[in-house]
Amino acid sequence: MRQEQVRNIALLVEFDGTEYAGWQRQKNVLAVQEVLERAVKKIMKHDVTLTGCSRTDAGVHAAGHVSNFKTSNPIPTDKIPIALATALPDDVAVLDATEVPTEFNARYAARGKRYAYQIWNHPRPSALRTRFTLHESRELDVAAMEKAAAYFVGKHDFKAFMATGSSAKTTVREIFTATVKQDGYLIRIVVEGGGFLYNMMRIISGTLLYVGLGKIETDAVPSIIAAGRRQTAGKTLPAKGLCLERVWFDAPLFFHQEGGLL
């Protein structure tokens, strides 16, 4: 590719992570990055390397994952999602594409993320929701969970909410909002923050689940954060209930299908 012709293209991607080993390309397993790179290569007629805003664990879903790649192909950006739809499996979709500055890097440019963890709180499981929710048959105290969630807001050392195996240089993270809402039998734990540690959202959700079950007191969250010991927090909930819903950057990139700039 001639340098002066190189374009930097950002993609807004949605995927059902059930069959994938996360976002990042890995040996001997199938990852979303590999599937998407293969499709982009087919459309652009050259090899590409996608840079993703978040790795996501195996089984985690995304409604607003953002990645970018370089190309010299002059295809209009509004044609890219249409073209990629013919080359992607049903569980991966490109919702939008836009040209961004050459220096844009989806991983390092991200300023905030919104994750949602969904729980189906009903005596019986739902066949239609099982891929995207955790089934909990015991009745949960949603009001207690909502109250406990507020303690996560702010800048804290979240060491107690990080799984082993992380290479993070610091365990301090800032949470902007944390809510728990119920719609019928569906409970949504929604957290927005500047960054998340390995399995942090799934452990926060597990802690709030324990609050809802009465296994952890509502006002115990501050002491759990202060103690910094993994064993004091709740369990790591299964990946299937987690979805990366949105990523924020310094400037809006896409007009998202929910009706707002992303």
N, C-alpha and C positions, 0 to 999 in steps of 0.2 A: 504494500500500500504506500502510495506517495504521501508524505507527511502533510502537505498542504491540503490534501483532500480528505483527511481523516475526520470523521464525525464521532462524537460521543453520544451514544443512545441509551437512555434510561427506560427501563421496562417496569410496569406495574403488574405484578404477577399474583395470581390466586392459585392455590393448590390444596388438594386433599392429600395430606401427608401419610395416610395409612400404609401405603405400599412402599414408602421410601425411607431410606436411612438418613433422613434429614436433608438439609439444603446442600451442604458441601460435598463435592465430588470425593469419593473414596474408592479404594481398591476392593474388588470382590463383592461390592454391594451397589445397589442402584440408588442414586441420589437425584434430587430435583435439578441441581445444577447440571449434571451430565445430560439429562433428558432435554433440558432447555437449550443447552449449548449445541446439542446435536440438531435440534430444530432450527436454531438461528443459523448454524453453518449451512444447512440445506437452503435456506432462503437467501442468505447473503453471499453464498458461493465462495466462502473462505472460512478458515478456522477462526474461532473466537474464544475468548476467555471472559466469562462473566464474573463481575465482582458483586457480591451480595451484601445487603445491609445487615443481615443476620444469618447465622448458620442454621438455626433451628435444629432441635433434636429429632431423632427418628420418631415418626408418628405424629409430629406436631403439624398443624395445618396453618395456612396463611390466607388472609383475604386482601392483604395490602403489602406484600413483600416487594422490595425495590432492588433492582440490579442494573448494572450498566456494562456496556461493551463498546469497543472501537470498531469502526468500519469505514470503508471508502465507497460502499455501495450507495448510490444516490436515491434509493427507494424512499418515497415520502413517508414520514413517520406515521401518518394516519393509515397507511396501507400495511404497516408491519404487523399489528395484531391480527388483521384479516389473513395475511399470508401465513403467519405462524399457527393459526387455528387449523390449517390443513396438515401441519407437520407434528402437532402435539397430541398426546393421549388425552382422553376425556378428563383425567384428574389433574391436569395442569392447563391453565389458561392465562394468556397475556391480555389484560384488560385495557392497557393503554401504552403508548410509547411517545417519547418526546426527546428532542435534541437538547443536550445540556452542555455547559462549558467543558472544554477539553480537560481541565483539571478536576472535574467532578468525580468523586469516588464514593459509591453508595455506602460503603462500610464506614468510612471516616467522616462523611458529611452528615450522617444521621444525628439529629439533636434530641430525639425522643421517640419512644415506642409505646404503643398501646397493645396490651395482651388481654385476652379474655379467656377465663376458664369456665366451662359449662358443666353443670351437674343436673342430671335428670333425677329429681327427688320424688319418686313414686314407688309404691310397693312392687310394681312389676317393671321390667325393662322395656324400652321402646325399640322396636326393630328398625324404625326409620331414623332414630337418633343415635344409635349405638356407636357409629363411627366417629361421632363428634362430641359425645358427652360421656361423663362418668355416671354410672347408675349407682345411686345411693337409696336403698329401700327404707332406711330409718328416717323419721321426720327430723328435719333440721330447723334449728332456731335461727331464722334468717335475720331477725332484728339484732340478735347477739353477734352474729357474723358481721353485719354492717357496722356495728359499734366498734368491734375489734379491728376492722379494716382501717379505720381512721388513724389508728396508732402507727401504721406503716408510713403515713405521709410525712415527708421531710427528708433531710439528709441524715443517714444513719450508717453505721457499720453493720452490714447484713451478713456477716460471717456465719451466723447461725442458720442462714437460709441459702447456703451454698453447698452443693454436693461435692464430694471429694473428686479430685482429678482436674480441678480448675487451675489455670495458669494466670489468673488475674493478679495484676501487680498490687491492687488495692481492693478491699472488700467494701469500701464506702460507696454508696450509691444514693441518688436522690429520687424519691417517689413524689410525683406531682399530685396524683389523685388515686384513690382506692375505694371502690364501691362494691356493694353486694346487692343485687336486685333480683326479685322473683317475678316471673310472669307465668302464672299457672304452676305447672310442675317443674318448670325450667328455672334454674338459679344461675345467674351470671356473676362471676367475680371479675371485675374489670380494673386493671391497674395501668396507669400511665407513669412513665419514668424516663429519666435521662439515659439509663442503661441498666442492664440486668446481669446478675452473676449466673453461673452454670446451674440450671434447674431452679433458680430463685423463684420464678413465678409459680412453678409447680409445688414448691415447698411452702410458699405463702398460702397458696390455695389449700394445701393439706392442713396447715395450721388453722385456717379459718373453718375448714370442715370439722376439725376436732372441737373448735369452739361451738359450732352448730350442734355437735353431738354431746356437748357438756364435758368433754374430756380435757379441755383447756379452758380456764376461766377467761371471760371477756377482757378483763383488764390485765391479763398476764403478758400480753404482747410486749410492752415496754421492757419488762424484766427479761424476757427471752432475747430480745435484741441486745440488751446490755450484757447478758451473760456470754453471748457469742459462741455458744456450744450447740452444735447441730442436733444433738440428742434431745434438747429441750423443746425444739420446734416440732411441728406436725410431720406426717409422712410425706414423701414425694409422690404426688398423685400421678396416675398414668398419663402418658403424653397425649392420648387421643382426645382429651377434653380441652386441650390448649390450642389457641389460635392467635397468631400475630395479626392483629387487625389493621394497624396503621403505623406509619413511620413519618416523622416530621423532619424537615430540613430547613435551612435558613430561609429559603424561598420556596413557595409552592411549585410543585412539578406537574401535577396532574389535576384535571377536574374529575374527581372521583365519582363513581356511580352512586354513592350515597348522597351526592348533591353538594359536596364541599371540596375545596381545594386540598390536595394532598401533597 
